């Protein structure tokens, strides 16, 4: 039969081994939580830079032909934050249309242009790129 003093001392608290195991479990949980928050911050930063690049591309498409008539060709520049953009404007040729047929450009007629903007930037060691393109209907100038 056990003595009462031995039973009291065992039921009074945790052993050193139980305390160490609990600390290891808490430490592993804290490391996992820190990893989740770190990944979230990186994703948030990537999302912000992609949104900025998308805004630059949208602005380049919107400004094409705003101040002066659309002209075929390529233009490029560097935006704030190190974003490099390239805008390409070309007449749109419908692949379903007969390529041998000539396009009659009479004053008052409409012409379809393809506008494409590519924006690229460095994100740490990675090179990232986003592209937008659209079609715009423009009256043919006399």
C-alpha positions as CSV (number, residue, x, y, z in Angstrom):
1,X,0.0,0.0,0.0
2,X,1.2,3.5,-0.8
3,X,1.7,6.2,1.7
4,X,-0.4,9.3,1.5
5,X,2.5,11.7,1.2
6,X,3.7,10.0,-2.0
7,X,0.2,10.3,-3.5
8,X,0.0,14.0,-2.6
9,X,3.4,14.9,-4.1
10,X,2.6,13.1,-7.4
11,X,-0.8,14.8,-7.9
12,X,0.4,18.3,-7.0
13,X,1.7,19.4,-10.5
14,X,3.4,18.5,-13.8
15,X,6.7,16.7,-14.1
16,X,9.6,18.3,-15.9
17,X,9.1,16.0,-18.9
18,X,5.4,16.9,-19.3
19,X,6.3,20.6,-19.2
20,X,9.0,20.2,-21.8
21,X,6.7,18.3,-24.2
22,X,4.1,21.1,-23.7
23,X,6.7,23.8,-24.6
24,X,7.7,21.9,-27.7
25,X,4.1,21.6,-28.9
26,X,3.5,25.3,-28.2
27,X,6.8,26.2,-30.1
28,X,5.8,24.1,-33.1
29,X,2.3,25.8,-33.2
30,X,3.9,29.3,-33.0
31,X,6.3,28.4,-35.8
32,X,3.4,27.3,-38.0
33,X,1.4,30.4,-37.3
34,X,4.4,32.6,-38.1
35,X,4.9,30.8,-41.4
36,X,1.2,31.4,-42.3
37,X,1.5,35.1,-41.5
38,X,4.8,35.4,-43.5
39,X,3.2,33.7,-46.5
40,X,0.3,36.0,-46.2
41,X,2.5,39.1,-46.2
42,X,4.4,37.9,-49.3
43,X,1.2,37.2,-51.1
44,X,-0.2,40.6,-50.2
45,X,2.9,42.3,-51.6
46,X,2.8,40.3,-54.8
47,X,-0.9,41.2,-55.2
48,X,-0.2,44.9,-54.6
49,X,2.6,45.0,-57.3
50,X,0.4,43.1,-59.8
51,X,-2.4,45.6,-59.2
52,X,0.0,48.5,-59.8
53,X,1.2,46.9,-63.1
54,X,-2.5,46.3,-64.1
55,X,-3.3,49.9,-63.5
56,X,-0.3,51.0,-65.7
57,X,-1.5,48.7,-68.5
58,X,-5.1,50.0,-68.2
59,X,-3.9,53.6,-68.3
60,X,-1.8,53.0,-71.4
61,X,-4.7,51.4,-73.2
62,X,-7.0,54.3,-72.1
63,X,-4.5,56.9,-73.3
64,X,-4.0,55.4,-76.7
65,X,-5.6,57.6,-79.2
66,X,-6.9,60.1,-76.6
67,X,-4.6,63.1,-77.4
68,X,-3.9,62.2,-81.0
69,X,-5.3,59.7,-83.5
70,X,-4.2,56.1,-83.2
71,X,-1.1,55.3,-85.1
72,X,0.3,51.8,-85.7
73,X,3.6,51.1,-84.0
74,X,5.3,50.4,-80.7
75,X,6.0,52.7,-77.8
76,X,7.5,52.0,-74.4
77,X,8.4,53.6,-71.2
78,X,9.2,53.1,-67.5
79,X,6.6,53.9,-64.9
80,X,6.8,54.6,-61.2
81,X,8.1,51.7,-59.2
82,X,10.3,50.3,-62.0
83,X,7.5,49.0,-64.2
84,X,8.5,48.8,-67.8
85,X,5.6,48.9,-70.3
86,X,5.4,48.3,-74.1
87,X,2.3,49.3,-76.0
88,X,1.7,47.9,-79.5
89,X,-1.0,49.3,-81.8
90,X,-1.8,47.5,-85.1
91,X,-4.7,47.3,-87.5
92,X,-6.8,44.3,-86.6
93,X,-7.1,41.8,-89.4
94,X,-9.9,39.3,-89.0
95,X,-8.5,35.8,-89.7
96,X,-11.9,34.7,-91.0
97,X,-11.8,37.4,-93.6
98,X,-10.3,36.7,-97.0
99,X,-6.7,38.0,-96.8
100,X,-6.7,38.9,-100.5
101,X,-9.7,41.3,-100.1
102,X,-8.8,45.0,-99.7
103,X,-10.1,47.1,-96.9
104,X,-11.9,50.1,-98.3
105,X,-11.0,53.1,-96.2
106,X,-13.5,55.7,-97.0
107,X,-13.9,58.9,-94.9
108,X,-16.5,58.1,-92.3
109,X,-15.8,54.4,-92.3
110,X,-14.6,52.7,-89.2
111,X,-11.4,50.8,-88.7
112,X,-10.6,48.2,-86.0
113,X,-7.3,48.4,-84.2
114,X,-5.7,45.9,-81.8
115,X,-4.0,47.6,-78.8
116,X,-1.8,45.4,-76.6
117,X,0.2,46.5,-73.5
118,X,2.8,44.4,-71.7
119,X,4.1,45.5,-68.3
120,X,7.1,43.7,-66.7
121,X,8.9,44.3,-63.4
122,X,11.3,42.6,-61.0
123,X,9.9,41.2,-57.8
124,X,12.9,40.2,-55.8
125,X,14.8,37.7,-58.0
126,X,11.8,37.0,-60.2
127,X,10.9,38.7,-63.4
128,X,7.1,39.1,-63.6
129,X,4.9,40.2,-66.5
130,X,1.2,41.1,-67.1
131,X,-0.4,41.8,-70.4
132,X,-3.7,43.4,-71.5
133,X,-5.1,43.8,-75.0
134,X,-8.3,45.1,-76.5
135,X,-9.9,46.1,-79.8
136,X,-10.9,49.7,-80.6
137,X,-13.1,50.9,-83.3
138,X,-11.8,54.2,-84.8
139,X,-13.2,56.4,-87.6
140,X,-11.0,56.6,-90.6
141,X,-9.6,60.2,-91.0
142,X,-9.9,61.8,-94.4
